[in-house]
Amino acid sequence: MTKKYTIKDIAQLAGVSKGTIDRVIHNRGNVAKDVEDKVRLLLADINYQPNLIARNLKNNKIFKIGALLPDPEKDPYWDVCMDGVNTALSEFNAFDVQINTFLFDPTDTADFLKNNEEMLKTSPDVILMVPLFYKEAKRVMEHYRSLDIQVCSFNNQITTSTATFIGQDLYQSGRVAAKLLHSINADGDLAIVHIDEQYKNAVHMQEKEKGFISYFEDVGNYEGEILKCKLKYGETEDKLSIFLSKNPNLKGVFVTNSKAFHVARVLQNETKSHIKLVGYDLLTENISHLKNGVIDFLIHQNPRQQAYLGMKFLIEHLVFEKQIPEQFLLPIDIINSENVTPFLRI
């Protein structure tokens, strides 16, 4: 087994005081250059690893994490994210980690910016966030960079040097959705349906759409038309019913977020069982329609795990000085009525 060297051991090996070793390890200066070089060479030779747990417990440092997340009262998709955050916090309860959580309306950019300002007033060391709105999120991330604040984002990827990303390959998940619909429906028109979000400011929807379309471009011989339908909150099911009546050759629908249950309701009410439906996420209503056969497949994005890993990476960065991965992609899980039950326990 590898020997565990104490500060006293290293001081004896180097022939210097424990105070000198401590100053070199913690980069506190006030050590002659030749002595520092000698100590660092010795540290490298014995592969010295500082006991960060003991150090942080001794220092009694309070680590402050800011969390900027969508309000689950506005959209139940986000409800399990707090479970993930709290699970990570409980695993590190030996350390003094303080989290200040700010919840924004996932349909309101002004509310996002307002809560961001409130969060920054708490002086966070690091930030966990969902960059739901592209333009606004990119702007605040650049501000974080100017403040030298490490950011971990999840669910929606914003291309920036400021933040790391945890989630799925959104483009690839769009291709998976296309493959699923193509497998269960060989002909007819297909529709990409975006619900409740501003498409031009929602990168996650754009990437899924691009992936979906690219699949059929690669197939090359699909004769149906790829239609697009954007529906705003409060008018979803009425406008969807009109859309269906105007497109009688429609055979499949891909919903790019967790709102597939809206489409399922209309398909069920209008007895359009010939239209196949693929969507995202294990919301209660989605699961119900998956089990009764109206929804054919759900792609599980695992928001709980995304939030958990984001919080875990940030805490390990603060406490153990671990580097946060630039990108951590989760598997694209395909759920149907036969395999849904085990995923409900995850």
C-alpha positions in Angstrom: 0.0 0.0 0.0 1.1 3.6 -0.7 2.5 5.3 2.4 0.5 8.2 3.7 3.0 11.0 4.4 2.2 13.7 7.0 3.6 17.2 7.0 6.0 16.1 9.8 7.2 13.2 7.6 7.9 15.5 4.7 9.6 18.1 6.8 12.0 15.4 8.1 12.7 14.1 4.6 13.4 17.6 3.3 15.3 18.7 6.4 13.2 21.8 6.8 10.5 23.0 9.3 6.8 21.9 9.1 6.0 25.6 8.6 8.1 25.7 5.4 6.3 22.6 4.0 2.9 24.1 4.8 3.8 27.3 3.0 5.0 25.4 -0.1 1.9 23.1 -0.2 -0.5 26.0 0.1 1.5 28.5 -2.1 1.9 31.0 0.7 5.3 32.2 -0.4 8.1 33.4 1.9 10.3 30.4 1.0 13.7 30.6 -0.6 13.6 29.5 -4.2 16.1 26.7 -3.8 14.3 25.4 -0.7 10.9 25.5 -2.5 12.3 23.7 -5.5 13.7 21.0 -3.3 10.4 20.5 -1.4 8.3 20.4 -4.6 10.7 17.8 -6.1 10.2 15.7 -3.0 6.4 16.1 -3.1 6.4 14.9 -6.7 8.7 12.0 -5.9 6.4 10.7 -3.1 3.2 11.6 -5.0 1.9 13.6 -2.1 -1.9 14.2 -2.1 -3.2 16.7 0.4 -6.0 15.6 2.7 -8.6 18.1 1.4 -11.3 16.8 3.6 -9.4 17.5 6.7 -8.2 20.8 5.4 -11.7 22.0 4.7 -13.2 20.8 7.9 -10.4 22.5 9.8 -10.8 25.8 7.9 -14.6 25.7 8.5 -15.1 27.4 5.1 -18.6 28.2 4.0 -19.0 27.4 0.3 -21.8 29.4 -1.4 -23.6 27.9 -4.4 -26.2 29.9 -6.4 -28.9 27.9 -8.3 -30.9 29.5 -11.0 -33.6 27.0 -12.0 -37.1 27.0 -13.7 -40.0 27.0 -11.2 -41.6 23.6 -11.0 -44.9 25.3 -10.0 -45.0 26.6 -13.5 -43.8 23.4 -15.2 -43.8 20.1 -13.4 -40.9 18.8 -15.6 -38.5 20.6 -13.2 -39.9 19.2 -10.0 -37.4 16.3 -9.8 -34.5 18.6 -10.3 -34.6 19.8 -6.7 -34.6 16.1 -5.7 -31.3 15.7 -7.6 -29.9 18.9 -6.0 -30.9 17.8 -2.5 -29.4 14.3 -3.0 -26.0 15.8 -3.9 -26.2 18.2 -0.9 -26.9 15.3 1.5 -23.9 13.4 0.2 -21.7 16.3 1.2 -23.4 17.3 4.5 -20.1 17.1 6.4 -19.1 20.3 4.6 -20.6 23.7 5.1 -22.2 24.1 1.7 -24.8 26.9 1.4 -27.2 26.9 -1.5 -29.3 29.9 -2.5 -31.9 28.8 -5.0 -33.8 31.2 -7.3 -36.7 30.0 -9.4 -37.8 31.7 -12.6 -40.8 31.4 -14.8 -39.7 29.2 -17.7 -41.9 31.3 -20.1 -40.6 34.7 -19.0 -37.2 36.1 -19.9 -37.6 39.1 -17.7 -38.2 36.9 -14.7 -35.1 34.9 -15.6 -33.0 38.1 -15.6 -34.6 39.4 -12.4 -33.8 36.2 -10.5 -30.3 36.2 -11.9 -29.7 39.6 -10.4 -31.1 38.5 -7.0 -28.9 35.4 -7.1 -25.7 37.4 -7.8 -26.5 39.5 -4.7 -25.7 36.4 -2.6 -22.1 36.4 -3.9 -22.0 32.8 -5.0 -18.7 31.0 -5.4 -20.1 28.8 -8.2 -23.5 28.6 -10.1 -25.8 25.8 -11.2 -28.2 27.0 -13.8 -30.6 26.0 -16.6 -29.9 28.4 -19.5 -33.4 28.1 -20.9 -33.3 31.3 -23.0 -30.4 31.5 -25.4 -29.8 35.2 -25.7 -30.3 36.1 -22.1 -28.4 33.1 -20.8 -25.4 33.8 -23.0 -25.4 37.4 -21.7 -25.4 36.4 -18.0 -22.8 33.7 -18.6 -20.5 36.3 -20.0 -21.1 38.3 -16.9 -20.2 35.3 -14.7 -17.0 34.9 -16.6 -16.0 38.5 -15.9 -16.6 37.8 -12.2 -14.5 34.6 -12.5 -17.5 32.4 -11.3 -17.5 28.7 -12.4 -20.8 27.7 -13.9 -22.4 24.3 -14.4 -25.4 24.2 -16.8 -27.8 21.4 -17.5 -30.7 20.5 -19.8 -29.9 23.1 -22.5 -26.5 23.7 -23.9 -25.3 27.2 -24.6 -22.0 27.3 -26.6 -19.7 29.4 -24.4 -16.3 29.1 -22.7 -18.0 30.1 -19.5 -20.0 27.0 -18.5 -19.8 23.3 -18.5 -22.8 21.2 -19.7 -24.6 18.2 -18.4 -27.4 16.6 -20.4 -28.0 14.8 -23.7 -26.8 15.3 -27.2 -29.9 17.2 -28.3 -29.2 16.8 -32.0 -28.8 13.1 -31.6 -32.0 12.8 -29.5 -33.8 14.4 -32.5 -32.4 11.7 -34.8 -33.4 9.0 -32.3 -37.0 10.4 -32.3 -37.0 10.4 -36.1 -35.8 6.8 -36.2 -38.5 5.7 -33.8 -41.3 7.3 -35.9 -39.8 6.0 -39.1 -39.7 2.5 -37.6 -43.4 2.4 -36.7 -44.7 4.4 -39.6 -43.4 3.9 -43.1 -45.3 6.6 -45.0 -47.4 9.7 -44.6 -46.6 13.2 -43.3 -44.8 13.8 -40.0 -45.0 16.9 -37.7 -42.5 18.5 -35.4 -44.4 20.2 -32.6 -42.9 22.8 -30.3 -45.1 23.7 -27.3 -45.0 26.6 -24.8 -41.5 28.1 -25.7 -40.1 30.8 -27.9 -38.6 28.7 -30.6 -36.1 31.3 -31.8 -34.7 31.6 -28.3 -34.8 27.8 -27.4 -31.7 26.1 -28.6 -32.8 22.7 -27.2 -35.8 22.8 -29.5 -33.8 23.9 -32.5 -31.2 21.2 -32.1 -33.8 18.4 -31.7 -35.5 19.7 -34.9 -32.3 19.8 -36.8 -31.5 16.2 -35.7 -35.0 15.0 -36.7 -34.8 16.5 -40.1 -31.3 15.3 -40.8 -32.3 11.7 -40.2 -34.8 11.9 -43.0 -32.4 13.8 -45.3 -30.0 10.8 -44.8 -32.7 8.3 -45.4 -33.3 10.0 -48.8 -36.4 8.1 -49.9 -39.0 9.2 -47.4 -41.9 10.5 -49.5 -43.9 12.2 -46.7 -43.6 15.8 -45.8 -42.0 17.1 -42.6 -44.4 19.7 -41.1 -43.8 22.1 -38.3 -46.2 23.4 -35.7 -45.5 26.0 -32.9 -48.1 26.3 -30.1 -48.2 28.9 -27.4 -49.3 28.3 -23.8 -53.1 28.5 -23.4 -54.0 27.7 -27.0 -52.2 24.4 -27.4 -55.0 21.9 -27.8 -57.4 24.1 -29.8 -54.8 25.1 -32.3 -53.5 21.5 -32.5 -57.0 20.3 -33.4 -57.1 22.8 -36.2 -53.6 21.7 -37.4 -54.7 18.1 -37.5 -57.8 18.9 -39.5 -55.7 20.8 -42.1 -53.3 17.9 -42.4 -55.3 14.7 -43.0 -52.2 12.8 -44.3 -50.4 13.2 -40.9 -49.2 9.9 -39.6 -46.7 10.8 -36.9 -45.9 13.6 -34.4 -42.7 14.5 -32.6 -43.1 16.8 -29.6 -39.7 18.4 -28.7 -40.3 18.9 -25.0 -42.2 17.3 -22.1 -45.7 18.5 -23.3 -46.6 15.4 -25.4 -49.6 14.8 -23.2 -51.3 17.8 -24.9 -51.1 16.1 -28.3 -52.1 12.8 -26.7 -55.3 14.3 -25.3 -56.3 15.6 -28.8 -55.5 12.4 -30.5 -57.5 10.5 -28.0 -60.5 12.8 -28.1 -60.6 12.8 -31.8 -59.9 9.0 -32.1 -56.9 9.5 -34.3 -55.1 6.3 -33.2 -53.4 6.0 -36.6 -51.2 9.0 -35.7 -48.0 7.8 -33.9 -46.6 10.0 -31.1 -43.1 10.4 -29.7 -42.2 12.9 -27.0 -40.0 13.5 -23.9 -40.0 12.9 -20.2 -41.7 10.9 -17.6 -44.4 13.3 -16.4 -47.4 11.7 -14.8 -49.7 12.6 -17.8 -47.2 11.4 -20.3 -46.8 8.1 -18.5 -50.6 7.6 -18.4 -50.9 8.1 -22.2 -47.8 5.9 -22.7 -49.5 3.1 -20.9 -52.8 3.5 -22.7 -51.0 3.4 -26.1 -51.6 7.0 -27.3 -48.0 7.9 -26.8 -45.8 5.3 -28.5 -42.3 6.3 -27.1 -40.9 8.8 -24.6 -37.2 9.8 -24.6 -36.1 10.1 -21.0 -33.9 13.1 -20.4 -33.4 12.3 -16.7 -33.5 15.8 -15.3 -33.0 14.5 -11.7 -29.6 13.0 -12.7 -28.6 16.1 -14.6 -29.3 18.3 -11.6 -27.6 15.8 -9.2 -24.4 15.6 -11.3 -24.3 19.4 -11.8 -24.5 20.0 -8.0 -22.0 17.1 -7.3 -19.4 18.5 -9.8 -19.7 22.0 -8.3 -19.3 20.8 -4.7 -16.3 18.5 -5.6 -14.8 21.5 -7.4 -15.1 23.7 -4.3 -14.2 21.1 -1.6 -11.7 18.8 -3.4 -10.5 21.2 -6.1 -11.6 18.8 -8.8 -11.8 19.9 -12.3 -15.4 20.0 -13.7 -15.7 18.2 -17.0 -16.4 20.5 -19.9 -19.2 18.3 -21.1 -21.0 15.2 -19.6 -23.5 13.5 -21.9 -26.1 11.2 -20.5 -27.5 8.2 -22.4 -30.6 8.7 -24.6 -33.1 6.3 -22.9 -36.0 5.1 -25.0 -39.1 4.3 -22.9 -42.2 2.4 -24.0 -45.2 1.0 -22.1 -43.2 -2.3 -21.5 -40.1 -0.8 -19.8 -41.3 2.3 -18.1 -41.8 1.0 -14.6 -38.0 0.6 -13.6 -37.3 4.2 -14.8 -39.9 5.6 -12.4 -37.7 4.5 -9.5 -34.6 6.3 -10.9 
